[in-house]
Amino acid sequence: MDIEKIDGNLLKSAFVGAVNYLLLNKDHVNALNVFPVPDGDTGTNMSLTSKSAIKMVEKTESKDVHEIAMAAARGSLMGARGNSGVILSQFLRGFAEGLTDVKEIGIRELAYALKKASDTTYKAVMK
């Protein structure tokens, strides 16, 4: 089955799946850690930040993709750990902002949201 649109339920599932994949690979990400210093905790910090994001997403009863993405952004910011957690929260904030007024995510909406996420993240890191 090909997926052509992402609705709120699928977006929630995608967030949960992404976090679970990160949790499974946390040690690998820790080993890759080089920014801003090679302290080996990026995977741990991103995992803790992501768990906080998912808690907020799971509390969200809305099926609106923008509201779900905003919940992930808020949860990640509130639970951000270390520099990598703050950076991840900025990525999620940009992603959510890229979904403003979007009801279902198609390929164009996804590309725009990811570009907005990237731009927001780079601006935050530059500061």
matplotlib code that plots the C-alpha trace (Angstrom):
import matplotlib.pyplot as plt

x = [0.0, 1.4, 0.9, -0.1, -1.2, -0.3, -3.2, -3.0, -3.1, -0.3, 1.8, 1.4, 2.5, 5.5, 6.6, 6.4, 8.2, 11.0, 11.5, 11.5, 14.1, 16.2, 15.9, 17.1, 20.1, 21.0, 24.4, 25.3, 24.4, 26.4, 29.4, 29.0, 28.8, 31.2, 29.1, 29.7, 32.2, 32.8, 31.2, 29.3, 25.8, 24.0, 22.0, 21.0, 20.0, 18.0, 16.3, 15.2, 14.1, 12.2, 10.4, 9.2, 7.9, 6.0, 4.4, 2.9, 1.9, 0.1, -1.8, -3.0, -6.6, -6.5, -6.3, -4.9, -1.4, -0.3, -1.5, 0.2, 3.5, 3.1, 2.7, 5.9, 7.7, 6.4, 7.1, 10.6, 11.4, 10.0, 12.0, 15.1, 18.4, 21.7, 22.6, 21.3, 17.9, 17.5, 18.6, 16.0, 13.3, 14.1, 13.9, 10.5, 9.3, 10.3, 8.6, 5.4, 5.5, 5.8, 2.5, 0.5, -3.0, -2.2, -4.9, -3.2, 0.5, 1.3, 4.7, 4.8, 3.7, 6.3, 9.1, 8.1, 7.9, 11.3, 12.8, 11.3, 12.6, 16.1, 16.1, 14.8, 17.4, 20.3, 19.2, 19.0, 22.5, 24.0, 22.8]
y = [0.0, 3.4, 6.3, 9.4, 11.6, 11.7, 12.4, 13.1, 9.4, 8.5, 11.5, 10.4, 6.9, 8.3, 10.3, 7.3, 5.1, 7.6, 7.9, 4.1, 3.9, 6.5, 4.7, 1.5, 3.3, 5.7, 4.1, 4.3, 8.1, 8.5, 7.0, 9.4, 12.5, 15.2, 18.5, 20.7, 18.6, 14.8, 14.0, 11.0, 11.9, 13.1, 9.9, 10.0, 13.6, 13.3, 10.2, 12.0, 15.0, 12.8, 10.9, 14.3, 15.2, 11.9, 12.3, 15.6, 14.1, 11.2, 13.6, 15.4, 14.4, 16.5, 14.8, 18.0, 17.5, 21.0, 20.6, 17.3, 18.7, 21.6, 19.2, 17.5, 20.8, 22.0, 18.7, 18.6, 22.1, 21.5, 18.3, 19.4, 17.9, 19.2, 21.1, 18.3, 18.3, 22.0, 21.7, 18.8, 21.0, 23.7, 21.3, 20.1, 23.8, 24.6, 21.4, 22.4, 25.9, 24.5, 22.7, 25.7, 25.5, 22.0, 19.4, 16.4, 16.2, 15.4, 15.4, 19.1, 19.9, 17.4, 18.9, 22.4, 21.4, 19.7, 22.8, 25.0, 22.7, 22.8, 26.6, 27.1, 24.7, 26.4, 29.8, 28.6, 27.0, 30.1, 32.1]
z = [0.0, -1.0, 1.3, -0.5, 2.5, 6.1, 8.5, 12.2, 13.2, 10.8, 11.9, 15.6, 14.6, 12.6, 15.6, 17.9, 15.4, 14.9, 18.7, 19.1, 16.4, 18.1, 21.4, 19.7, 18.3, 21.1, 21.8, 18.1, 18.1, 21.3, 19.5, 16.6, 18.8, 17.8, 18.2, 19.9, 21.9, 21.7, 25.1, 23.9, 25.1, 22.0, 21.7, 25.3, 25.3, 22.0, 23.4, 26.6, 24.6, 22.2, 25.0, 26.3, 22.8, 22.5, 25.9, 24.7, 21.4, 23.1, 25.3, 22.2, 21.2, 18.1, 14.7, 13.1, 11.8, 12.8, 16.3, 16.7, 15.3, 17.7, 20.6, 19.6, 19.4, 22.8, 24.5, 23.1, 24.2, 27.7, 28.0, 26.1, 27.4, 26.3, 23.2, 21.0, 22.7, 22.2, 18.6, 18.1, 19.6, 17.2, 14.3, 15.5, 16.0, 12.4, 11.2, 13.0, 11.7, 8.2, 8.7, 9.6, 8.0, 6.7, 7.1, 5.5, 4.6, 0.9, -0.6, -1.2, 2.4, 3.8, 1.7, 2.8, 6.5, 6.4, 4.7, 7.3, 10.0, 8.5, 8.2, 11.8, 13.2, 11.3, 12.5, 16.1, 16.0, 14.4, 17.5]

ax = plt.figure().add_subplot(projection="3d")
ax.plot(x, y, z, "-o")
ax.set_aspect("equal")
plt.show()
